[in-house]
């Protein structure tokens, strides 16, 4: 699960030099002969600075990043590639100085940035030099460049502290779809679903992580669901608690109160700010739910959606900072460019209305275990999310 951070990054003032060249004006006499030599009638005006060139400024943003923003808004070759470069090549640049806002962060060793000017959003990654990797620029008459539909598997491992996250059971499994309109849906898979494993044999779907690692878990879900999985994020108990603490808790509105098996109040009816302990308990509790594991999976999806709502409220300028806070606490095969663009999708629609569902199944017994047997209803839900959007 991927909640965002509201923490701010340190700010530093960036001073940009203004270039000016002195212009000397010489007066000459009307007499062409006298113009050949100086005379007492010749006059010279004092040096005057030329008007400064307009620049893009932004408090707390590094100079080399602002230099790229200068090319975006005031002209020049923008460091970008593919569909982003093609889109920006058609922009309508201006001639006036601008002020932008934004933050920087680090995602798996590379610097990332999100910069805002009015309703414009620019997403950048620094791999040696800053490069624009996405965004949208209505002030420049440029729409969001085409971004492919993606289906990401969010994996919650039941690894405790010191246990290998990618070799324990995958107890929380959610396919998150993202298309051109934003986040298109969240589909939960009960951990006891009885499916063929990519490593061989048939078992509960959460066992795929134990026997095949994260690649085995992804392959198992893809095969069982028929949904192509384009990437994953995974965290264990420690990572989940770390993310929740880093962002100062998860704001969650509960329609009813819930107690844990340890007899403490997890949530109250109404608005809650869940700290790491309560958020983890909410994601794990099932014994006090009438539909058990199905209800728990639904709650996990609700936490994912609540994180998206918080990110939207924080605004796109905070996006890079939020990602920087989350990065140390999870593992993923998504590139910084993909993570930026996927995360920015929460600003394209209203994540509060994102559909969150859990595939249906019947309770059965296999190998003397209580399991969930997926059937036609589950297959219909999987087919629905294949294009990245439920109900499309």
PyMOL commands that set and color helices and strands:
alter all, ss='L'
color gray80, all
select helices_A, chain A and resi 34-36+63-74+82-88+138-140+165-167+205-225+237-246+276-284+292-314+316-327+336-347+351-353+376-385
alter helices_A, ss='H'
color red, helices_A
select strands_A, chain A and resi 56-57+98-99+101-107+110-117+120-126+130-136+150-157+170-179+182-188+194-196+202-204+231-235+250-254+258-259+265-267+270-274+331-332+356-358+361-366+369-374
alter strands_A, ss='S'
color yellow, strands_A
deselect
rebuild
show_as cartoon
